[in-house]
């Protein structure tokens, strides 16, 4: 019960604590624009999606090249 409370509490409170800690710097103009961070996040996300798609293509191409044991048996 305690483990569940801590894990769910952490997932709920982490964004709020980050917002509270960053808000003063953002309002004072000391923090860099969030647009830079978002664009970096989009580039990294796009790269990860491309790598996942490439990995999926390679794994499905490898399965097609592998001969099935039943495919090599001639009908008698």
PyMOL Python script that loads the backbone (N, CA, C, O; Angstrom):
from pymol import cmd

cmd.read_pdbstr("""\
ATOM      1  N   UNK A   1       0.826  -1.189   0.000  1.00  0.00           N
ATOM      2  CA  UNK A   1       0.000   0.000   0.000  1.00  0.00           C
ATOM      3  C   UNK A   1       0.875   1.259   0.000  1.00  0.00           C
ATOM      4  O   UNK A   1       0.614   2.211  -0.735  1.00  0.00           O
ATOM      5  N   UNK A   2       1.908   1.244   0.830  1.00  0.00           N
ATOM      6  CA  UNK A   2       2.785   2.417   0.901  1.00  0.00           C
ATOM      7  C   UNK A   2       3.536   2.628  -0.407  1.00  0.00           C
ATOM      8  O   UNK A   2       3.711   3.762  -0.851  1.00  0.00           O
ATOM      9  N   UNK A   3       3.975   1.541  -1.019  1.00  0.00           N
ATOM     10  CA  UNK A   3       4.693   1.638  -2.289  1.00  0.00           C
ATOM     11  C   UNK A   3       3.804   2.236  -3.369  1.00  0.00           C
ATOM     12  O   UNK A   3       4.243   3.082  -4.148  1.00  0.00           O
ATOM     13  N   UNK A   4       2.573   1.799  -3.408  1.00  0.00           N
ATOM     14  CA  UNK A   4       1.625   2.336  -4.383  1.00  0.00           C
ATOM     15  C   UNK A   4       1.370   3.813  -4.129  1.00  0.00           C
ATOM     16  O   UNK A   4       1.314   4.609  -5.066  1.00  0.00           O
ATOM     17  N   UNK A   5       1.218   4.174  -2.874  1.00  0.00           N
ATOM     18  CA  UNK A   5       0.980   5.576  -2.525  1.00  0.00           C
ATOM     19  C   UNK A   5       2.162   6.453  -2.932  1.00  0.00           C
ATOM     20  O   UNK A   5       1.972   7.547  -3.464  1.00  0.00           O
ATOM     21  N   UNK A   6       3.364   5.980  -2.687  1.00  0.00           N
ATOM     22  CA  UNK A   6       4.554   6.760  -3.034  1.00  0.00           C
ATOM     23  C   UNK A   6       4.696   6.886  -4.551  1.00  0.00           C
ATOM     24  O   UNK A   6       4.967   7.974  -5.060  1.00  0.00           O
ATOM     25  N   UNK A   7       4.514   5.782  -5.273  1.00  0.00           N
ATOM     26  CA  UNK A   7       4.707   5.837  -6.722  1.00  0.00           C
ATOM     27  C   UNK A   7       3.647   6.695  -7.403  1.00  0.00           C
ATOM     28  O   UNK A   7       3.969   7.475  -8.300  1.00  0.00           O
ATOM     29  N   UNK A   8       2.406   6.565  -6.995  1.00  0.00           N
ATOM     30  CA  UNK A   8       1.355   7.383  -7.609  1.00  0.00           C
ATOM     31  C   UNK A   8       1.442   8.832  -7.147  1.00  0.00           C
ATOM     32  O   UNK A   8       1.181   9.752  -7.923  1.00  0.00           O
ATOM     33  N   UNK A   9       1.803   9.034  -5.902  1.00  0.00           N
ATOM     34  CA  UNK A   9       1.975  10.400  -5.404  1.00  0.00           C
ATOM     35  C   UNK A   9       3.099  11.121  -6.115  1.00  0.00           C
ATOM     36  O   UNK A   9       2.999  12.311  -6.416  1.00  0.00           O
ATOM     37  N   UNK A  10       4.175  10.391  -6.382  1.00  0.00           N
ATOM     38  CA  UNK A  10       5.311  10.972  -7.095  1.00  0.00           C
ATOM     39  C   UNK A  10       4.918  11.380  -8.510  1.00  0.00           C
ATOM     40  O   UNK A  10       5.305  12.452  -8.975  1.00  0.00           O
ATOM     41  N   UNK A  11       4.157  10.541  -9.194  1.00  0.00           N
ATOM     42  CA  UNK A  11       3.761  10.872 -10.569  1.00  0.00           C
ATOM     43  C   UNK A  11       2.791  12.043 -10.612  1.00  0.00           C
ATOM     44  O   UNK A  11       2.729  12.757 -11.613  1.00  0.00           O
ATOM     45  N   UNK A  12       2.043  12.247  -9.551  1.00  0.00           N
ATOM     46  CA  UNK A  12       1.123  13.383  -9.512  1.00  0.00           C
ATOM     47  C   UNK A  12       1.812  14.673  -9.077  1.00  0.00           C
ATOM     48  O   UNK A  12       1.484  15.749  -9.577  1.00  0.00           O
ATOM     49  N   UNK A  13       2.751  14.575  -8.162  1.00  0.00           N
ATOM     50  CA  UNK A  13       3.381  15.776  -7.616  1.00  0.00           C
ATOM     51  C   UNK A  13       4.582  16.276  -8.412  1.00  0.00           C
ATOM     52  O   UNK A  13       4.900  17.463  -8.338  1.00  0.00           O
ATOM     53  N   UNK A  14       5.254  15.423  -9.165  1.00  0.00           N
ATOM     54  CA  UNK A  14       6.460  15.825  -9.886  1.00  0.00           C
ATOM     55  C   UNK A  14       6.216  16.982 -10.850  1.00  0.00           C
ATOM     56  O   UNK A  14       7.002  17.929 -10.841  1.00  0.00           O
ATOM     57  N   UNK A  15       5.178  16.962 -11.679  1.00  0.00           N
ATOM     58  CA  UNK A  15       4.969  18.103 -12.571  1.00  0.00           C
ATOM     59  C   UNK A  15       4.632  19.399 -11.826  1.00  0.00           C
ATOM     60  O   UNK A  15       5.035  20.485 -12.242  1.00  0.00           O
ATOM     61  N   UNK A  16       3.904  19.275 -10.744  1.00  0.00           N
ATOM     62  CA  UNK A  16       3.522  20.468  -9.981  1.00  0.00           C
ATOM     63  C   UNK A  16       4.734  21.081  -9.307  1.00  0.00           C
ATOM     64  O   UNK A  16       4.892  22.302  -9.300  1.00  0.00           O
ATOM     65  N   UNK A  17       5.590  20.244  -8.739  1.00  0.00           N
ATOM     66  CA  UNK A  17       6.796  20.755  -8.077  1.00  0.00           C
ATOM     67  C   UNK A  17       7.725  21.409  -9.103  1.00  0.00           C
ATOM     68  O   UNK A  17       8.307  22.460  -8.833  1.00  0.00           O
ATOM     69  N   UNK A  18       7.864  20.793 -10.271  1.00  0.00           N
ATOM     70  CA  UNK A  18       8.683  21.401 -11.324  1.00  0.00           C
ATOM     71  C   UNK A  18       8.152  22.748 -11.759  1.00  0.00           C
ATOM     72  O   UNK A  18       8.923  23.681 -11.982  1.00  0.00           O
ATOM     73  N   UNK A  19       6.854  22.855 -11.880  1.00  0.00           N
ATOM     74  CA  UNK A  19       6.239  24.121 -12.271  1.00  0.00           C
ATOM     75  C   UNK A  19       6.450  25.186 -11.197  1.00  0.00           C
ATOM     76  O   UNK A  19       6.775  26.330 -11.517  1.00  0.00           O
ATOM     77  N   UNK A  20       6.273  24.827  -9.950  1.00  0.00           N
ATOM     78  CA  UNK A  20       6.445  25.787  -8.850  1.00  0.00           C
ATOM     79  C   UNK A  20       7.894  26.249  -8.757  1.00  0.00           C
ATOM     80  O   UNK A  20       8.148  27.425  -8.497  1.00  0.00           O
ATOM     81  N   UNK A  21       8.844  25.347  -8.965  1.00  0.00           N
ATOM     82  CA  UNK A  21      10.251  25.722  -8.873  1.00  0.00           C
ATOM     83  C   UNK A  21      10.717  26.555 -10.060  1.00  0.00           C
ATOM     84  O   UNK A  21      11.586  27.413  -9.901  1.00  0.00           O
ATOM     85  N   UNK A  22      10.160  26.322 -11.245  1.00  0.00           N
ATOM     86  CA  UNK A  22      10.599  27.040 -12.443  1.00  0.00           C
ATOM     87  C   UNK A  22       9.841  28.349 -12.672  1.00  0.00           C
ATOM     88  O   UNK A  22      10.346  29.233 -13.364  1.00  0.00           O
ATOM     89  N   UNK A  23       8.665  28.487 -12.116  1.00  0.00           N
ATOM     90  CA  UNK A  23       7.839  29.673 -12.376  1.00  0.00           C
ATOM     91  C   UNK A  23       8.526  30.990 -12.030  1.00  0.00           C
ATOM     92  O   UNK A  23       8.462  31.912 -12.843  1.00  0.00           O
ATOM     93  N   UNK A  24       9.181  31.140 -10.876  1.00  0.00           N
ATOM     94  CA  UNK A  24       9.817  32.429 -10.574  1.00  0.00           C
ATOM     95  C   UNK A  24      10.887  32.835 -11.582  1.00  0.00           C
ATOM     96  O   UNK A  24      10.957  34.001 -11.968  1.00  0.00           O
ATOM     97  N   UNK A  25      11.717  31.897 -12.011  1.00  0.00           N
ATOM     98  CA  UNK A  25      12.748  32.220 -12.996  1.00  0.00           C
ATOM     99  C   UNK A  25      12.128  32.560 -14.347  1.00  0.00           C
ATOM    100  O   UNK A  25      12.601  33.459 -15.042  1.00  0.00           O
ATOM    101  N   UNK A  26      11.079  31.846 -14.717  1.00  0.00           N
ATOM    102  CA  UNK A  26      10.418  32.118 -15.985  1.00  0.00           C
ATOM    103  C   UNK A  26       9.775  33.508 -15.973  1.00  0.00           C
ATOM    104  O   UNK A  26       9.891  34.252 -16.947  1.00  0.00           O
ATOM    105  N   UNK A  27       9.109  33.854 -14.895  1.00  0.00           N
ATOM    106  CA  UNK A  27       8.456  35.159 -14.797  1.00  0.00           C
ATOM    107  C   UNK A  27       9.468  36.294 -14.708  1.00  0.00           C
ATOM    108  O   UNK A  27       9.184  37.407 -15.152  1.00  0.00           O
ATOM    109  N   UNK A  28      10.639  36.034 -14.144  1.00  0.00           N
ATOM    110  CA  UNK A  28      11.682  37.059 -14.051  1.00  0.00           C
ATOM    111  C   UNK A  28      12.447  37.205 -15.356  1.00  0.00           C
ATOM    112  O   UNK A  28      13.236  38.138 -15.503  1.00  0.00           O
ATOM    113  N   UNK A  29      12.232  36.307 -16.303  1.00  0.00           N
ATOM    114  CA  UNK A  29      12.923  36.372 -17.587  1.00  0.00           C
ATOM    115  C   UNK A  29      14.303  35.760 -17.561  1.00  0.00           C
ATOM    116  O   UNK A  29      15.062  35.913 -18.518  1.00  0.00           O
ATOM    117  N   UNK A  30      14.649  35.069 -16.485  1.00  0.00           N
ATOM    118  CA  UNK A  30      15.977  34.465 -16.368  1.00  0.00           C
ATOM    119  C   UNK A  30      16.052  33.098 -17.044  1.00  0.00           C
ATOM    120  O   UNK A  30      17.146  32.585 -17.278  1.00  0.00           O
ATOM    121  N   UNK A  31      14.920  32.514 -17.353  1.00  0.00           N
ATOM    122  CA  UNK A  31      14.905  31.197 -17.968  1.00  0.00           C
ATOM    123  C   UNK A  31      14.825  31.355 -19.481  1.00  0.00           C
ATOM    124  O   UNK A  31      14.143  32.247 -19.984  1.00  0.00           O
ATOM    125  N   UNK A  32      15.522  30.489 -20.202  1.00  0.00           N
ATOM    126  CA  UNK A  32      15.465  30.550 -21.658  1.00  0.00           C
ATOM    127  C   UNK A  32      14.048  30.205 -22.122  1.00  0.00           C
ATOM    128  O   UNK A  32      13.304  29.547 -21.396  1.00  0.00           O
ATOM    129  N   UNK A  33      13.674  30.642 -23.316  1.00  0.00           N
ATOM    130  CA  UNK A  33      12.306  30.364 -23.792  1.00  0.00           C
ATOM    131  C   UNK A  33      11.988  28.878 -23.837  1.00  0.00           C
ATOM    132  O   UNK A  33      12.849  28.057 -24.153  1.00  0.00           O
ATOM    133  N   UNK A  34      10.799  28.557 -23.533  1.00  0.00           N
ATOM    134  CA  UNK A  34      10.346  27.165 -23.538  1.00  0.00           C
ATOM    135  C   UNK A  34      10.274  26.639 -24.971  1.00  0.00           C
ATOM    136  O   UNK A  34      10.335  25.428 -25.183  1.00  0.00           O
ATOM    137  N   UNK A  35      10.146  27.519 -25.949  1.00  0.00           N
ATOM    138  CA  UNK A  35      10.088  27.099 -27.347  1.00  0.00           C
ATOM    139  C   UNK A  35      11.371  26.362 -27.751  1.00  0.00           C
ATOM    140  O   UNK A  35      11.309  25.407 -28.525  1.00  0.00           O
ATOM    141  N   UNK A  36      12.524  26.788 -27.244  1.00  0.00           N
ATOM    142  CA  UNK A  36      13.784  26.092 -27.532  1.00  0.00           C
ATOM    143  C   UNK A  36      13.746  24.670 -26.992  1.00  0.00           C
ATOM    144  O   UNK A  36      14.173  23.728 -27.659  1.00  0.00           O
ATOM    145  N   UNK A  37      13.237  24.529 -25.792  1.00  0.00           N
ATOM    146  CA  UNK A  37      13.153  23.213 -25.173  1.00  0.00           C
ATOM    147  C   UNK A  37      12.186  22.320 -25.940  1.00  0.00           C
ATOM    148  O   UNK A  37      12.466  21.143 -26.165  1.00  0.00           O
ATOM    149  N   UNK A  38      11.049  22.882 -26.342  1.00  0.00           N
ATOM    150  CA  UNK A  38      10.048  22.099 -27.068  1.00  0.00           C
ATOM    151  C   UNK A  38      10.597  21.646 -28.416  1.00  0.00           C
ATOM    152  O   UNK A  38      10.378  20.503 -28.820  1.00  0.00           O
ATOM    153  N   UNK A  39      11.307  22.527 -29.117  1.00  0.00           N
ATOM    154  CA  UNK A  39      11.859  22.130 -30.415  1.00  0.00           C
ATOM    155  C   UNK A  39      12.924  21.051 -30.256  1.00  0.00           C
ATOM    156  O   UNK A  39      13.015  20.146 -31.086  1.00  0.00           O
ATOM    157  N   UNK A  40      13.726  21.136 -29.207  1.00  0.00           N
ATOM    158  CA  UNK A  40      14.710  20.080 -28.946  1.00  0.00           C
ATOM    159  C   UNK A  40      14.009  18.770 -28.625  1.00  0.00           C
ATOM    160  O   UNK A  40      14.430  17.708 -29.082  1.00  0.00           O
ATOM    161  N   UNK A  41      12.952  18.843 -27.847  1.00  0.00           N
ATOM    162  CA  UNK A  41      12.188  17.655 -27.505  1.00  0.00           C
ATOM    163  C   UNK A  41      11.573  17.016 -28.746  1.00  0.00           C
ATOM    164  O   UNK A  41      11.548  15.791 -28.864  1.00  0.00           O
ATOM    165  N   UNK A  42      11.080  17.830 -29.664  1.00  0.00           N
ATOM    166  CA  UNK A  42      10.488  17.303 -30.891  1.00  0.00           C
ATOM    167  C   UNK A  42      11.547  16.635 -31.773  1.00  0.00           C
ATOM    168  O   UNK A  42      11.280  15.600 -32.385  1.00  0.00           O
ATOM    169  N   UNK A  43      12.743  17.219 -31.840  1.00  0.00           N
ATOM    170  CA  UNK A  43      13.807  16.610 -32.642  1.00  0.00           C
ATOM    171  C   UNK A  43      14.221  15.260 -32.060  1.00  0.00           C
ATOM    172  O   UNK A  43      14.378  14.291 -32.803  1.00  0.00           O
ATOM    173  N   UNK A  44      14.398  15.187 -30.751  1.00  0.00           N
ATOM    174  CA  UNK A  44      14.788  13.925 -30.121  1.00  0.00           C
ATOM    175  C   UNK A  44      13.671  12.895 -30.269  1.00  0.00           C
ATOM    176  O   UNK A  44      13.935  11.722 -30.532  1.00  0.00           O
ATOM    177  N   UNK A  45      12.426  13.333 -30.101  1.00  0.00           N
ATOM    178  CA  UNK A  45      11.296  12.426 -30.269  1.00  0.00           C
ATOM    179  C   UNK A  45      11.206  11.895 -31.686  1.00  0.00           C
ATOM    180  O   UNK A  45      10.943  10.710 -31.889  1.00  0.00           O
ATOM    181  N   UNK A  46      11.422  12.761 -32.673  1.00  0.00           N
ATOM    182  CA  UNK A  46      11.415  12.330 -34.072  1.00  0.00           C
ATOM    183  C   UNK A  46      12.519  11.335 -34.366  1.00  0.00           C
ATOM    184  O   UNK A  46      12.316  10.373 -35.106  1.00  0.00           O
ATOM    185  N   UNK A  47      13.686  11.568 -33.786  1.00  0.00           N
ATOM    186  CA  UNK A  47      14.808  10.642 -33.966  1.00  0.00           C
ATOM    187  C   UNK A  47      14.478   9.276 -33.370  1.00  0.00           C
ATOM    188  O   UNK A  47      14.737   8.246 -33.993  1.00  0.00           O
ATOM    189  N   UNK A  48      13.909   9.267 -32.168  1.00  0.00           N
ATOM    190  CA  UNK A  48      13.561   8.001 -31.530  1.00  0.00           C
ATOM    191  C   UNK A  48      12.493   7.253 -32.322  1.00  0.00           C
ATOM    192  O   UNK A  48      12.565   6.031 -32.451  1.00  0.00           O
ATOM    193  N   UNK A  49      11.507   7.967 -32.852  1.00  0.00           N
ATOM    194  CA  UNK A  49      10.479   7.320 -33.667  1.00  0.00           C
ATOM    195  C   UNK A  49      11.074   6.733 -34.942  1.00  0.00           C
ATOM    196  O   UNK A  49      10.707   5.632 -35.352  1.00  0.00           O
ATOM    197  N   UNK A  50      11.989   7.466 -35.565  1.00  0.00           N
ATOM    198  CA  UNK A  50      12.639   6.970 -36.783  1.00  0.00           C
ATOM    199  C   UNK A  50      13.469   5.720 -36.501  1.00  0.00           C
ATOM    200  O   UNK A  50      13.460   4.774 -37.289  1.00  0.00           O
ATOM    201  N   UNK A  51      14.182   5.716 -35.385  1.00  0.00           N
ATOM    202  CA  UNK A  51      14.979   4.549 -35.026  1.00  0.00           C
ATOM    203  C   UNK A  51      14.088   3.346 -34.721  1.00  0.00           C
ATOM    204  O   UNK A  51      14.419   2.223 -35.100  1.00  0.00           O
ATOM    205  N   UNK A  52      12.971   3.568 -34.045  1.00  0.00           N
ATOM    206  CA  UNK A  52      12.035   2.469 -33.780  1.00  0.00           C
ATOM    207  C   UNK A  52      11.462   1.905 -35.070  1.00  0.00           C
ATOM    208  O   UNK A  52      11.326   0.690 -35.216  1.00  0.00           O
ATOM    209  N   UNK A  53      11.123   2.794 -36.012  1.00  0.00           N
ATOM    210  CA  UNK A  53      10.572   2.341 -37.298  1.00  0.00           C
ATOM    211  C   UNK A  53      11.617   1.551 -38.080  1.00  0.00           C
ATOM    212  O   UNK A  53      11.295   0.527 -38.682  1.00  0.00           O
ATOM    213  N   UNK A  54      12.852   2.014 -38.076  1.00  0.00           N
ATOM    214  CA  UNK A  54      13.940   1.308 -38.756  1.00  0.00           C
ATOM    215  C   UNK A  54      14.159  -0.071 -38.133  1.00  0.00           C
ATOM    216  O   UNK A  54      14.349  -1.056 -38.846  1.00  0.00           O
ATOM    217  N   UNK A  55      14.132  -0.135 -36.819  1.00  0.00           N
ATOM    218  CA  UNK A  55      14.299  -1.408 -36.128  1.00  0.00           C
ATOM    219  C   UNK A  55      13.155  -2.354 -36.462  1.00  0.00           C
ATOM    220  O   UNK A  55      13.377  -3.551 -36.645  1.00  0.00           O
ATOM    221  N   UNK A  56      11.952  -1.843 -36.541  1.00  0.00           N
ATOM    222  CA  UNK A  56      10.793  -2.674 -36.882  1.00  0.00           C
ATOM    223  C   UNK A  56      10.913  -3.198 -38.308  1.00  0.00           C
ATOM    224  O   UNK A  56      10.603  -4.361 -38.568  1.00  0.00           O
ATOM    225  N   UNK A  57      11.358  -2.358 -39.229  1.00  0.00           N
ATOM    226  CA  UNK A  57      11.530  -2.797 -40.619  1.00  0.00           C
ATOM    227  C   UNK A  57      12.598  -3.882 -40.733  1.00  0.00           C
ATOM    228  O   UNK A  57      12.427  -4.854 -41.469  1.00  0.00           O
ATOM    229  N   UNK A  58      13.698  -3.714 -40.003  1.00  0.00           N
ATOM    230  CA  UNK A  58      14.773  -4.696 -40.062  1.00  0.00           C
ATOM    231  C   UNK A  58      14.326  -6.026 -39.481  1.00  0.00           C
ATOM    232  O   UNK A  58      14.671  -7.083 -40.007  1.00  0.00           O
ATOM    233  N   UNK A  59      13.554  -5.978 -38.390  1.00  0.00           N
ATOM    234  CA  UNK A  59      13.121  -7.235 -37.774  1.00  0.00           C
ATOM    235  C   UNK A  59      12.097  -7.950 -38.647  1.00  0.00           C
ATOM    236  O   UNK A  59      12.113  -9.178 -38.724  1.00  0.00           O
ATOM    237  N   UNK A  60      11.208  -7.210 -39.306  1.00  0.00           N
ATOM    238  CA  UNK A  60      10.226  -7.869 -40.176  1.00  0.00           C
ATOM    239  C   UNK A  60      10.886  -8.367 -41.458  1.00  0.00           C
ATOM    240  O   UNK A  60      10.448  -9.378 -42.007  1.00  0.00           O
ATOM    241  N   UNK A  61      11.918  -7.698 -41.953  1.00  0.00           N
ATOM    242  CA  UNK A  61      12.641  -8.177 -43.139  1.00  0.00           C
ATOM    243  C   UNK A  61      13.422  -9.442 -42.799  1.00  0.00           C
ATOM    244  O   UNK A  61      13.550 -10.327 -43.644  1.00  0.00           O
ATOM    245  N   UNK A  62      13.938  -9.542 -41.597  1.00  0.00           N
ATOM    246  CA  UNK A  62      14.665 -10.729 -41.176  1.00  0.00           C
ATOM    247  C   UNK A  62      13.754 -11.926 -41.057  1.00  0.00           C
ATOM    248  O   UNK A  62      14.169 -13.049 -41.344  1.00  0.00           O
ATOM    249  N   UNK A  63      12.514 -11.708 -40.637  1.00  0.00           N
ATOM    250  CA  UNK A  63      11.562 -12.812 -40.524  1.00  0.00           C
ATOM    251  C   UNK A  63      11.166 -13.336 -41.891  1.00  0.00           C
ATOM    252  O   UNK A  63      10.931 -14.534 -42.047  1.00  0.00           O
ATOM    253  N   UNK A  64      11.086 -12.449 -42.898  1.00  0.00           N
ATOM    254  CA  UNK A  64      10.705 -12.879 -44.244  1.00  0.00           C
ATOM    255  C   UNK A  64      11.809 -13.720 -44.884  1.00  0.00           C
ATOM    256  O   UNK A  64      11.519 -14.643 -45.645  1.00  0.00           O
ATOM    257  N   UNK A  65      13.080 -13.409 -44.581  1.00  0.00           N
ATOM    258  CA  UNK A  65      14.190 -14.143 -45.172  1.00  0.00           C
ATOM    259  C   UNK A  65      14.372 -15.514 -44.535  1.00  0.00           C
ATOM    260  O   UNK A  65      14.918 -16.419 -45.166  1.00  0.00           O
ATOM    261  N   UNK A  66      13.925 -15.680 -43.299  1.00  0.00           N
ATOM    262  CA  UNK A  66      14.078 -16.951 -42.609  1.00  0.00           C
ATOM    263  C   UNK A  66      13.105 -17.959 -43.202  1.00  0.00           C
ATOM    264  O   UNK A  66      11.899 -17.720 -43.248  1.00  0.00           O
ATOM    265  N   UNK A  67      13.636 -19.081 -43.652  1.00  0.00           N
ATOM    266  CA  UNK A  67      12.788 -20.104 -44.271  1.00  0.00           C
ATOM    267  C   UNK A  67      12.054 -20.869 -43.192  1.00  0.00           C
ATOM    268  O   UNK A  67      12.613 -21.195 -42.144  1.00  0.00           O
ATOM    269  N   UNK A  68      10.831 -21.140 -43.460  1.00  0.00           N
ATOM    270  CA  UNK A  68      10.051 -21.928 -42.526  1.00  0.00           C
ATOM    271  C   UNK A  68      10.361 -23.394 -42.759  1.00  0.00           C
ATOM    272  O   UNK A  68      10.609 -23.787 -43.899  1.00  0.00           O
ATOM    273  N   UNK A  69      10.356 -24.217 -41.722  1.00  0.00           N
ATOM    274  CA  UNK A  69      10.680 -25.634 -41.902  1.00  0.00           C
ATOM    275  C   UNK A  69       9.688 -26.331 -42.810  1.00  0.00           C
ATOM    276  O   UNK A  69      10.060 -27.276 -43.506  1.00  0.00           O
ATOM    277  N   UNK A  70       8.464 -25.905 -42.825  1.00  0.00           N
ATOM    278  CA  UNK A  70       7.461 -26.547 -43.675  1.00  0.00           C
ATOM    279  C   UNK A  70       7.585 -26.113 -45.127  1.00  0.00           C
ATOM    280  O   UNK A  70       7.148 -26.836 -46.022  1.00  0.00           O
ATOM    281  N   UNK A  71       8.168 -24.955 -45.378  1.00  0.00           N
ATOM    282  CA  UNK A  71       8.304 -24.467 -46.741  1.00  0.00           C
ATOM    283  C   UNK A  71       9.354 -25.238 -47.536  1.00  0.00           C
ATOM    284  O   UNK A  71       9.313 -25.237 -48.767  1.00  0.00           O
ATOM    285  N   UNK A  72      10.290 -25.893 -46.860  1.00  0.00           N
ATOM    286  CA  UNK A  72      11.343 -26.600 -47.574  1.00  0.00           C
ATOM    287  C   UNK A  72      10.992 -28.058 -47.851  1.00  0.00           C
ATOM    288  O   UNK A  72      11.743 -28.751 -48.538  1.00  0.00           O
ATOM    289  N   UNK A  73       9.888 -28.523 -47.338  1.00  0.00           N
ATOM    290  CA  UNK A  73       9.483 -29.913 -47.540  1.00  0.00           C
ATOM    291  C   UNK A  73       8.667 -30.012 -48.832  1.00  0.00           C
ATOM    292  O   UNK A  73       7.708 -29.269 -49.043  1.00  0.00           O
ATOM    293  N   UNK A  74       9.073 -30.943 -49.680  1.00  0.00           N
ATOM    294  CA  UNK A  74       8.327 -31.152 -50.938  1.00  0.00           C
ATOM    295  C   UNK A  74       7.139 -32.074 -50.683  1.00  0.00           C
ATOM    296  O   UNK A  74       7.193 -32.977 -49.848  1.00  0.00           O
ATOM    297  N   UNK A  75       6.104 -31.828 -51.401  1.00  0.00           N
ATOM    298  CA  UNK A  75       4.951 -32.719 -51.259  1.00  0.00           C
ATOM    299  C   UNK A  75       5.265 -34.042 -51.934  1.00  0.00           C
ATOM    300  O   UNK A  75       5.875 -34.063 -53.002  1.00  0.00           O
ATOM    301  N   UNK A  76       4.865 -35.120 -51.337  1.00  0.00           N
ATOM    302  CA  UNK A  76       5.172 -36.447 -51.858  1.00  0.00           C
ATOM    303  C   UNK A  76       4.081 -36.978 -52.696  1.00  0.00           C
ATOM    304  O   UNK A  76       4.185 -38.091 -53.213  1.00  0.00           O
TER     305      UNK A  76
END
""", "prot")
cmd.dss("prot")
cmd.show_as("cartoon", "prot")
cmd.util.cbc("prot")
cmd.orient("prot")
